[in-house]
Amino acid sequence: MELGVNVPNFGPGTNPDRLRGWARTVEGLGYDLLMVSDHVVITPDVAEQYPAPFYEPFTTLSWLAGITDGIRLGTTVLIAPYRHPLLVARMAANLQQLSGGRLVLGVGSGWARQEFEALGADFTRRGRETDELLAVLREAWADEKDYGGGGRPPLWIGGRSMAGMRRAVRYGDAWHPLRERVDWLRAAMDRLRSIAAEEDRPVPEFAPRILLRLTTEPLPDDERVAGEGSLEQVLADLDALRDLGARSVVLDPFVGDPAETERPEVAWQALATIAAHR
């Protein structure tokens, strides 16, 4: 099972030097995948969780591709309705080729209503537009010659709803749920298999993103999400996810305080601890 890291590409402490430090740390610790988030307009609803500055993911990953060696690079997740599907197809195909085939394109439908309004996007159509984008990506990438010939990047589909899971079955290479409890994920995998059977399609791979918050004492299991708690609890969570069939797990060390972006050493130490116990 490969392990990835969701690197903060936002917040008061984020700048090119800090992003470079994250990349060198994550790759140096032996992690397999470095991912970043997506927002375009930092409206009040976005700023509550992801304050400015916010580095656009395609731009950021293109730069990181040039200063890393072999680590895979991805989005967790690109918000589908924010960009024209053919623009996404072109940018992703180019980044896949320029990075030597290292891109993972995680896609979701979004949640920030004010940001949708600022971009002139229809919040009520976000599910349909996500389906449309995914269909266009697959069609566009089928023409390897026109899109660079670098091979298409894998598609990870976010979303915890039945619609999101069905979208993953229809269009995705992997289902990519974010920050859930292990027991919820266990039940959800049963639902995913049922949806795949209904659709007469293969079950997509399982690639969850989980919180990483190490505590000195164990936390009550009914009060924590996967990746949160003592080292023993977090390692047990990783074992449970592996048993559920996870091929990739992305660790998200951002707990929620924007000031964390100014002191990344805390997150780096947690990542080093997990890396030492792989």
C-alpha positions as a LaTeX table, in Angstrom:
\begin{tabular}{lrrr}
\hline
Residue & $x$ (\AA) & $y$ (\AA) & $z$ (\AA) \\
\hline
Met1 & 0.00 & 0.00 & 0.00 \\
Glu2 & 1.43 & 3.36 & $-1.03$ \\
Leu3 & 1.30 & 6.35 & 1.32 \\
Gly4 & 0.82 & 9.94 & 0.19 \\
Val5 & 0.67 & 13.34 & 1.86 \\
Asn6 & $-1.76$ & 16.20 & 1.35 \\
Val7 & 0.52 & 19.25 & 1.46 \\
Pro8 & $-1.02$ & 22.61 & 2.46 \\
Asn9 & $-0.88$ & 24.88 & $-0.60$ \\
Phe10 & $-2.66$ & 27.64 & 1.31 \\
Gly11 & $-2.47$ & 29.69 & 4.47 \\
Pro12 & $-0.35$ & 32.51 & 5.93 \\
Gly13 & 2.81 & 30.41 & 6.19 \\
Thr14 & 2.71 & 29.12 & 2.64 \\
Asn15 & 5.16 & 30.51 & 0.08 \\
Pro16 & 7.52 & 29.03 & $-2.52$ \\
Asp17 & 10.26 & 28.27 & 0.03 \\
Arg18 & 7.77 & 26.54 & 2.32 \\
Leu19 & 6.32 & 24.48 & $-0.53$ \\
Arg20 & 9.84 & 23.50 & $-1.54$ \\
Gly21 & 10.49 & 22.42 & 2.04 \\
Trp22 & 7.33 & 20.33 & 2.08 \\
Ala23 & 8.27 & 18.63 & $-1.18$ \\
Arg24 & 11.80 & 17.82 & $-0.06$ \\
Thr25 & 10.56 & 16.55 & 3.30 \\
Val26 & 7.79 & 14.36 & 1.92 \\
Glu27 & 9.95 & 12.88 & $-0.82$ \\
Gly28 & 12.93 & 12.55 & 1.50 \\
Leu29 & 10.87 & 10.55 & 4.01 \\
Gly30 & 10.03 & 8.06 & 1.28 \\
Tyr31 & 6.39 & 8.88 & 0.71 \\
Asp32 & 4.99 & 7.85 & $-2.65$ \\
Leu33 & 2.61 & 10.68 & $-3.46$ \\
Leu34 & 2.33 & 14.44 & $-2.83$ \\
Met35 & $-1.10$ & 16.01 & $-3.30$ \\
Val36 & $-2.54$ & 19.52 & $-3.07$ \\
Ser37 & $-6.02$ & 21.01 & $-2.81$ \\
Asp38 & $-8.01$ & 23.25 & $-5.14$ \\
His39 & $-9.72$ & 26.60 & $-4.68$ \\
Val40 & $-9.75$ & 29.53 & $-7.08$ \\
Val41 & $-11.50$ & 32.39 & $-5.27$ \\
Ile42 & $-11.01$ & 32.70 & $-1.53$ \\
Thr43 & $-14.56$ & 33.68 & $-0.64$ \\
Pro44 & $-15.56$ & 33.85 & 3.05 \\
Asp45 & $-16.79$ & 30.26 & 3.12 \\
Val46 & $-13.48$ & 29.03 & 1.69 \\
Ala47 & $-11.36$ & 31.30 & 3.90 \\
Glu48 & $-12.82$ & 29.76 & 7.06 \\
Gln49 & $-10.97$ & 26.54 & 6.24 \\
Tyr50 & $-8.39$ & 27.46 & 3.59 \\
Pro51 & $-7.20$ & 31.06 & 3.99 \\
Ala52 & $-5.15$ & 32.99 & 1.46 \\
Pro53 & $-2.72$ & 32.81 & $-0.13$ \\
Phe54 & $-3.92$ & 29.79 & $-2.10$ \\
Tyr55 & $-1.63$ & 28.34 & $-4.75$ \\
Glu56 & $-3.53$ & 27.01 & $-7.78$ \\
Pro57 & $-2.95$ & 23.24 & $-8.05$ \\
Phe58 & $-1.92$ & 22.83 & $-11.70$ \\
Thr59 & 0.55 & 25.70 & $-11.44$ \\
Thr60 & 1.90 & 24.42 & $-8.15$ \\
Leu61 & 2.23 & 20.80 & $-9.26$ \\
Ser62 & 3.96 & 21.83 & $-12.48$ \\
Trp63 & 6.56 & 23.69 & $-10.42$ \\
Leu64 & 6.90 & 20.84 & $-7.93$ \\
Ala65 & 7.40 & 18.37 & $-10.79$ \\
Gly66 & 10.57 & 20.26 & $-11.67$ \\
Ile67 & 12.04 & 20.19 & $-8.16$ \\
Thr68 & 11.22 & 16.58 & $-7.26$ \\
Asp69 & 12.57 & 13.36 & $-8.67$ \\
Gly70 & 10.18 & 10.42 & $-8.61$ \\
Ile71 & 7.34 & 11.15 & $-6.21$ \\
Arg72 & 3.87 & 11.09 & $-7.76$ \\
Leu73 & 1.91 & 14.35 & $-7.75$ \\
Gly74 & $-1.84$ & 14.87 & $-7.54$ \\
Thr75 & $-4.95$ & 16.85 & $-6.68$ \\
Thr76 & $-7.17$ & 16.12 & $-3.70$ \\
Val77 & $-9.40$ & 17.22 & $-5.19$ \\
Leu78 & $-9.74$ & 19.36 & $-8.32$ \\
Ile79 & $-13.19$ & 20.99 & $-8.29$ \\
Ala80 & $-14.72$ & 19.95 & $-11.59$ \\
Pro81 & $-17.17$ & 22.81 & $-12.31$ \\
Tyr82 & $-14.52$ & 25.54 & $-11.94$ \\
Arg83 & $-12.77$ & 24.97 & $-15.28$ \\
His84 & $-13.79$ & 24.08 & $-18.82$ \\
Pro85 & $-13.44$ & 20.31 & $-19.31$ \\
Leu86 & $-11.20$ & 20.66 & $-22.36$ \\
Leu87 & $-8.91$ & 23.02 & $-20.46$ \\
Val88 & $-8.62$ & 20.46 & $-17.65$ \\
Ala89 & $-7.95$ & 17.72 & $-20.21$ \\
Arg90 & $-5.16$ & 19.76 & $-21.79$ \\
Met91 & $-3.52$ & 20.88 & $-18.52$ \\
Ala92 & $-3.66$ & 17.41 & $-16.98$ \\
Ala93 & $-2.33$ & 15.69 & $-20.11$ \\
Asn94 & 0.51 & 18.19 & $-20.41$ \\
Leu95 & 1.44 & 17.87 & $-16.73$ \\
Gln96 & 1.31 & 14.09 & $-17.02$ \\
Gln97 & 3.79 & 14.21 & $-19.90$ \\
Leu98 & 6.04 & 16.91 & $-18.45$ \\
Ser99 & 6.28 & 15.12 & $-15.09$ \\
Gly100 & 7.15 & 11.78 & $-16.65$ \\
Gly101 & 3.78 & 10.18 & $-15.97$ \\
Arg102 & 3.57 & 11.12 & $-12.28$ \\
Leu103 & 0.14 & 12.81 & $-12.14$ \\
Val104 & $-2.88$ & 11.53 & $-10.21$ \\
Leu105 & $-5.99$ & 13.61 & $-10.96$ \\
Gly106 & $-8.39$ & 13.60 & $-8.04$ \\
Val107 & $-11.74$ & 15.20 & $-8.93$ \\
Gly108 & $-14.75$ & 16.30 & $-6.87$ \\
Ser109 & $-17.89$ & 18.34 & $-7.31$ \\
Gly110 & $-17.18$ & 21.05 & $-4.69$ \\
Trp111 & $-19.00$ & 22.51 & $-1.71$ \\
Ala112 & $-18.29$ & 26.28 & $-1.42$ \\
Arg113 & $-21.46$ & 27.97 & $-2.63$ \\
Gln114 & $-20.00$ & 31.50 & $-2.46$ \\
Glu115 & $-16.99$ & 30.47 & $-4.54$ \\
Phe116 & $-19.32$ & 29.00 & $-7.17$ \\
Glu117 & $-21.18$ & 32.31 & $-7.30$ \\
Ala118 & $-17.92$ & 34.29 & $-7.62$ \\
Leu119 & $-16.91$ & 32.13 & $-10.59$ \\
Gly120 & $-20.32$ & 32.32 & $-12.25$ \\
Ala121 & $-20.75$ & 28.55 & $-11.80$ \\
Asp122 & $-24.10$ & 26.94 & $-11.02$ \\
Phe123 & $-23.92$ & 25.29 & $-7.60$ \\
Thr124 & $-27.09$ & 23.27 & $-8.23$ \\
Arg125 & $-25.57$ & 21.66 & $-11.35$ \\
Arg126 & $-22.24$ & 20.71 & $-9.80$ \\
Gly127 & $-22.92$ & 16.97 & $-9.83$ \\
Arg128 & $-23.98$ & 16.93 & $-13.47$ \\
Glu129 & $-21.07$ & 19.12 & $-14.49$ \\
Thr130 & $-18.65$ & 16.81 & $-12.69$ \\
Asp131 & $-20.05$ & 13.85 & $-14.64$ \\
Glu132 & $-19.73$ & 15.85 & $-17.85$ \\
Leu133 & $-16.11$ & 16.77 & $-17.14$ \\
Leu134 & $-15.17$ & 13.17 & $-16.41$ \\
Ala135 & $-16.80$ & 11.96 & $-19.61$ \\
Val136 & $-14.99$ & 14.65 & $-21.63$ \\
Leu137 & $-11.64$ & 13.78 & $-20.03$ \\
Arg138 & $-11.88$ & 10.16 & $-21.02$ \\
Glu139 & $-12.96$ & 11.02 & $-24.56$ \\
Ala140 & $-10.27$ & 13.66 & $-25.01$ \\
Trp141 & $-7.49$ & 11.49 & $-23.62$ \\
Ala142 & $-8.45$ & 8.67 & $-25.97$ \\
Asp143 & $-6.65$ & 10.69 & $-28.67$ \\
Glu144 & $-3.12$ & 10.22 & $-27.32$ \\
Lys145 & $-1.51$ & 12.02 & $-30.27$ \\
Asp146 & $-3.52$ & 15.22 & $-29.81$ \\
Tyr147 & $-2.95$ & 15.30 & $-26.05$ \\
Gly148 & 0.76 & 14.64 & $-25.96$ \\
Gly149 & 1.04 & 10.87 & $-25.88$ \\
Gly150 & 2.05 & 10.71 & $-22.23$ \\
Gly151 & $-0.61$ & 8.21 & $-21.18$ \\
Arg152 & $-3.62$ & 9.37 & $-19.24$ \\
Pro153 & $-3.35$ & 10.04 & $-15.50$ \\
Pro154 & $-5.43$ & 7.90 & $-13.15$ \\
Leu155 & $-8.71$ & 9.46 & $-12.03$ \\
Trp156 & $-9.58$ & 9.42 & $-8.33$ \\
Ile157 & $-13.17$ & 10.43 & $-7.64$ \\
Gly158 & $-14.09$ & 12.09 & $-4.35$ \\
Gly159 & $-17.48$ & 12.18 & $-2.68$ \\
Arg160 & $-19.15$ & 10.36 & 0.21 \\
Ser161 & $-22.70$ & 10.40 & $-1.18$ \\
Met162 & $-24.27$ & 7.59 & $-3.17$ \\
Ala163 & $-24.04$ & 9.84 & $-6.24$ \\
Gly164 & $-20.33$ & 10.35 & $-5.64$ \\
Met165 & $-19.74$ & 6.63 & $-5.21$ \\
Arg166 & $-21.71$ & 5.86 & $-8.36$ \\
Arg167 & $-19.61$ & 8.47 & $-10.17$ \\
Ala168 & $-16.46$ & 6.68 & $-9.00$ \\
Val169 & $-17.78$ & 3.38 & $-10.35$ \\
Arg170 & $-18.73$ & 4.87 & $-13.71$ \\
Tyr171 & $-15.73$ & 7.08 & $-14.38$ \\
Gly172 & $-12.99$ & 6.52 & $-11.84$ \\
Asp173 & $-9.93$ & 4.40 & $-11.38$ \\
Ala174 & $-10.27$ & 4.86 & $-7.61$ \\
Trp175 & $-12.77$ & 6.10 & $-5.04$ \\
His176 & $-11.20$ & 8.84 & $-2.90$ \\
Pro177 & $-13.24$ & 9.62 & 0.24 \\
Leu178 & $-11.94$ & 12.28 & 2.61 \\
Arg179 & $-11.52$ & 12.17 & 6.42 \\
Glu180 & $-13.97$ & 9.47 & 7.45 \\
Arg181 & $-14.16$ & 6.97 & 10.30 \\
Val182 & $-12.90$ & 3.44 & 9.68 \\
Asp183 & $-16.27$ & 1.89 & 10.50 \\
Trp184 & $-17.98$ & 4.26 & 8.04 \\
Leu185 & $-15.46$ & 3.35 & 5.35 \\
Arg186 & $-15.98$ & $-0.35$ & 6.00 \\
Ala187 & $-19.74$ & $-0.01$ & 5.46 \\
Ala188 & $-19.19$ & 2.30 & 2.48 \\
Met189 & $-17.00$ & $-0.26$ & 0.74 \\
Asp190 & $-19.91$ & $-2.70$ & 0.89 \\
Arg191 & $-22.10$ & $-0.04$ & $-0.73$ \\
Leu192 & $-19.46$ & 0.62 & $-3.38$ \\
Arg193 & $-19.33$ & $-3.06$ & $-4.29$ \\
Ser194 & $-23.12$ & $-3.17$ & $-4.51$ \\
Ile195 & $-23.17$ & $-0.14$ & $-6.81$ \\
Ala196 & $-20.52$ & $-1.73$ & $-9.03$ \\
Ala197 & $-22.61$ & $-4.88$ & $-9.28$ \\
Glu198 & $-25.71$ & $-2.83$ & $-10.18$ \\
Glu199 & $-23.74$ & $-0.99$ & $-12.86$ \\
Asp200 & $-22.09$ & $-4.21$ & $-14.07$ \\
Arg201 & $-18.70$ & $-2.53$ & $-13.75$ \\
Pro202 & $-15.49$ & $-3.32$ & $-11.87$ \\
Val203 & $-15.12$ & $-2.05$ & $-8.32$ \\
Pro204 & $-12.76$ & 0.94 & $-8.44$ \\
Glu205 & $-9.65$ & 0.97 & $-6.30$ \\
Phe206 & $-9.92$ & 2.35 & $-2.76$ \\
Ala207 & $-7.72$ & 5.40 & $-2.06$ \\
Pro208 & $-8.91$ & 7.29 & 1.04 \\
Arg209 & $-7.50$ & 10.53 & 2.40 \\
Ile210 & $-7.35$ & 10.48 & 6.19 \\
Leu211 & $-6.41$ & 12.94 & 8.90 \\
Leu212 & $-3.01$ & 12.65 & 10.53 \\
Arg213 & $-3.09$ & 13.88 & 14.13 \\
Leu214 & $-0.94$ & 12.03 & 16.62 \\
Thr215 & $-1.86$ & 12.32 & 20.30 \\
Thr216 & 0.10 & 11.25 & 23.35 \\
Glu217 & $-2.86$ & 9.27 & 24.71 \\
Pro218 & $-5.37$ & 7.10 & 22.86 \\
Leu219 & $-8.66$ & 8.72 & 21.85 \\
Pro220 & $-12.08$ & 7.07 & 22.28 \\
Asp221 & $-12.78$ & 5.17 & 19.09 \\
Asp222 & $-16.28$ & 6.62 & 18.82 \\
Glu223 & $-14.88$ & 10.18 & 18.89 \\
Arg224 & $-12.15$ & 10.02 & 16.28 \\
Val225 & $-11.76$ & 9.71 & 12.52 \\
Ala226 & $-9.21$ & 7.48 & 10.83 \\
Gly227 & $-5.65$ & 8.73 & 11.33 \\
Glu228 & $-6.38$ & 10.51 & 14.60 \\
Gly229 & $-5.15$ & 9.27 & 17.97 \\
Ser230 & $-2.11$ & 7.55 & 19.42 \\
Leu231 & 0.56 & 6.10 & 17.16 \\
Glu232 & $-0.79$ & 2.63 & 17.83 \\
Gln233 & $-4.32$ & 3.71 & 16.85 \\
Val234 & $-3.13$ & 5.35 & 13.63 \\
Leu235 & $-1.05$ & 2.33 & 12.65 \\
Ala236 & $-4.05$ & 0.10 & 13.35 \\
Asp237 & $-6.16$ & 2.36 & 11.12 \\
Leu238 & $-3.65$ & 1.95 & 8.30 \\
Asp239 & $-3.75$ & $-1.82$ & 8.76 \\
Ala240 & $-7.57$ & $-1.73$ & 8.68 \\
Leu241 & $-7.57$ & 0.32 & 5.48 \\
Arg242 & $-5.10$ & $-2.10$ & 3.90 \\
Asp243 & $-7.42$ & $-4.96$ & 4.87 \\
Leu244 & $-10.30$ & $-3.09$ & 3.21 \\
Gly245 & $-8.33$ & $-3.12$ & $-0.02$ \\
Ala246 & $-6.74$ & 0.33 & $-0.02$ \\
Arg247 & $-4.00$ & 0.57 & $-2.62$ \\
Ser248 & $-3.18$ & 4.15 & $-1.60$ \\
Val249 & $-3.78$ & 6.18 & 1.55 \\
Val250 & $-3.19$ & 9.94 & 1.66 \\
Leu251 & $-2.29$ & 11.43 & 5.05 \\
Asp252 & $-3.60$ & 14.94 & 5.73 \\
Pro253 & $-1.59$ & 16.57 & 8.55 \\
Phe254 & $-3.50$ & 19.89 & 8.46 \\
Val255 & $-5.68$ & 19.81 & 11.56 \\
Gly256 & $-7.51$ & 23.07 & 10.89 \\
Asp257 & $-5.64$ & 26.04 & 12.37 \\
Pro258 & $-4.20$ & 28.32 & 9.65 \\
Ala259 & $-1.26$ & 29.06 & 11.97 \\
Glu260 & $-0.12$ & 25.47 & 11.39 \\
Thr261 & 1.12 & 26.54 & 7.97 \\
Glu262 & 3.70 & 28.75 & 9.74 \\
Arg263 & 5.12 & 25.87 & 11.76 \\
Pro264 & 5.19 & 22.82 & 9.47 \\
Glu265 & 7.80 & 21.08 & 11.61 \\
Val266 & 5.01 & 19.64 & 13.78 \\
Ala267 & 3.44 & 17.95 & 10.76 \\
Trp268 & 6.84 & 16.89 & 9.43 \\
Gln269 & 7.61 & 15.14 & 12.72 \\
Ala270 & 4.30 & 13.27 & 12.60 \\
Leu271 & 5.00 & 12.21 & 9.03 \\
Ala272 & 8.52 & 11.08 & 10.02 \\
Thr273 & 7.03 & 8.99 & 12.83 \\
Ile274 & 4.62 & 7.23 & 10.46 \\
Ala275 & 7.34 & 6.75 & 7.86 \\
Ala276 & 9.55 & 5.06 & 10.45 \\
His277 & 6.83 & 2.48 & 11.13 \\
Arg278 & 5.86 & 1.63 & 7.52 \\
\hline
\end{tabular}
